[in-house]
């Protein structure tokens, strides 16, 4: 930590400044000491300022790409107040499951219509193609996250993938052994999944982080971070979006919060929120988006 001086006309402002690295990025914290201070006054205030800076740096909230200070945590937690706690009855869960199955699959290119989803789920229709298999599978995965007592872990993440894609993808439940990139509609690369050799460790780190911090962050913030970080890792050859949205709701449900359905019609904004997170470490856009999606679902 070092003293910074800033001239302002005839006056001089003094700060205690500290730089630290998070991954490949450098962050800086400054603590204002005072105006036109003597050497003795600087030294008197330096120790207290040092303690304040150390308290701001929350080491245990490091999440692969960035860390959160106390003030940042408090700001993010404010979004949680926008969620009304409601509990779905049996009919409500059936309606939510149908809407979730349609939207989460449609975002990934499924051609199954809402009417076909309704028939498959309500009348136990037989699947005739991969899209229909995945519709039935995702419904089973929704039932699983609603009822499971399992802690978040690498094995649970792999289980969700297998539930979604058994019978439609040969790699169901297996981490990818290839490198992947995500492209936009123009063919431009907007994100690269982490190297395949790092996937297992990063998913275990994500699970450990969640279990360590589940009592310190509000459920909406926890769910958004787990979802976004999972998508950043992109651990499967395909199907990451659907598993990520299941994980989002897994976290919410474990904390007694209602599930959120991300609408197919809003997928463009959804993707932009993910890009803001992966490219700029911005979570606020995702939180605002999730609150909006929840309100649409309640309507």
Secondary structure in CASP SS format (residue, H / E / C, confidence):
PFRMAT SS
TARGET T0000
AUTHOR 0000-0000-0000
METHOD secondary structure of the structure
MODEL  1
X C 1.00
X E 1.00
X E 1.00
X E 1.00
X E 1.00
X E 1.00
X E 1.00
X E 1.00
X C 1.00
X C 1.00
X E 1.00
X E 1.00
X E 1.00
X E 1.00
X E 1.00
X E 1.00
X E 1.00
X E 1.00
X E 1.00
X E 1.00
X E 1.00
X E 1.00
X C 1.00
X C 1.00
X E 1.00
X E 1.00
X E 1.00
X E 1.00
X E 1.00
X E 1.00
X E 1.00
X E 1.00
X E 1.00
X E 1.00
X E 1.00
X C 1.00
X C 1.00
X C 1.00
X H 1.00
X H 1.00
X H 1.00
X H 1.00
X H 1.00
X H 1.00
X H 1.00
X H 1.00
X H 1.00
X H 1.00
X H 1.00
X H 1.00
X H 1.00
X H 1.00
X H 1.00
X H 1.00
X H 1.00
X H 1.00
X C 1.00
X C 1.00
X H 1.00
X H 1.00
X H 1.00
X C 1.00
X E 1.00
X C 1.00
X C 1.00
X E 1.00
X C 1.00
X C 1.00
X C 1.00
X H 1.00
X H 1.00
X H 1.00
X H 1.00
X H 1.00
X H 1.00
X H 1.00
X H 1.00
X H 1.00
X H 1.00
X H 1.00
X H 1.00
X H 1.00
X C 1.00
X C 1.00
X C 1.00
X C 1.00
X C 1.00
X C 1.00
X C 1.00
X H 1.00
X H 1.00
X H 1.00
X H 1.00
X H 1.00
X H 1.00
X H 1.00
X H 1.00
X H 1.00
X H 1.00
X H 1.00
X H 1.00
X H 1.00
X H 1.00
X H 1.00
X H 1.00
X H 1.00
X H 1.00
X C 1.00
X C 1.00
X C 1.00
X C 1.00
X C 1.00
X C 1.00
X H 1.00
X H 1.00
X H 1.00
X H 1.00
X H 1.00
X H 1.00
X H 1.00
X H 1.00
X H 1.00
X C 1.00
X C 1.00
X C 1.00
X C 1.00
X C 1.00
X C 1.00
X C 1.00
X H 1.00
X H 1.00
X H 1.00
X H 1.00
X H 1.00
X H 1.00
X H 1.00
X H 1.00
X H 1.00
X H 1.00
X H 1.00
X H 1.00
X H 1.00
X H 1.00
X H 1.00
X H 1.00
X H 1.00
X H 1.00
X C 1.00
X C 1.00
X C 1.00
X C 1.00
X C 1.00
X C 1.00
X H 1.00
X H 1.00
X H 1.00
X H 1.00
X H 1.00
X H 1.00
X H 1.00
X H 1.00
X H 1.00
X H 1.00
X H 1.00
X H 1.00
X C 1.00
X C 1.00
X C 1.00
X C 1.00
X C 1.00
X C 1.00
X C 1.00
X C 1.00
X C 1.00
X C 1.00
X C 1.00
X C 1.00
X C 1.00
X C 1.00
X C 1.00
X E 1.00
X E 1.00
X E 1.00
X C 1.00
X C 1.00
X C 1.00
X C 1.00
X C 1.00
X E 1.00
X E 1.00
X E 1.00
X E 1.00
X C 1.00
X C 1.00
X C 1.00
X H 1.00
X H 1.00
X H 1.00
X H 1.00
X H 1.00
X H 1.00
X H 1.00
X H 1.00
X H 1.00
X H 1.00
X H 1.00
X H 1.00
X H 1.00
X H 1.00
X H 1.00
X H 1.00
X H 1.00
X H 1.00
X C 1.00
X C 1.00
X C 1.00
X C 1.00
X C 1.00
X H 1.00
X H 1.00
X H 1.00
X H 1.00
X H 1.00
X H 1.00
X H 1.00
X H 1.00
X H 1.00
X H 1.00
X H 1.00
X H 1.00
X H 1.00
X H 1.00
X H 1.00
X C 1.00
X C 1.00
X C 1.00
X C 1.00
X C 1.00
X C 1.00
X H 1.00
X H 1.00
X H 1.00
X H 1.00
X H 1.00
X H 1.00
X H 1.00
X H 1.00
X H 1.00
X H 1.00
X H 1.00
X H 1.00
X H 1.00
X H 1.00
X H 1.00
X C 1.00
X C 1.00
X C 1.00
X C 1.00
X C 1.00
X C 1.00
X C 1.00
X C 1.00
X C 1.00
X H 1.00
X H 1.00
X H 1.00
X H 1.00
X H 1.00
X H 1.00
X H 1.00
X H 1.00
X H 1.00
X H 1.00
X H 1.00
X H 1.00
X H 1.00
X H 1.00
X H 1.00
X H 1.00
X H 1.00
X C 1.00
X C 1.00
X C 1.00
X H 1.00
X H 1.00
X H 1.00
X H 1.00
X H 1.00
X H 1.00
X H 1.00
X H 1.00
X H 1.00
X H 1.00
X H 1.00
X H 1.00
X H 1.00
X H 1.00
X H 1.00
X C 1.00
END
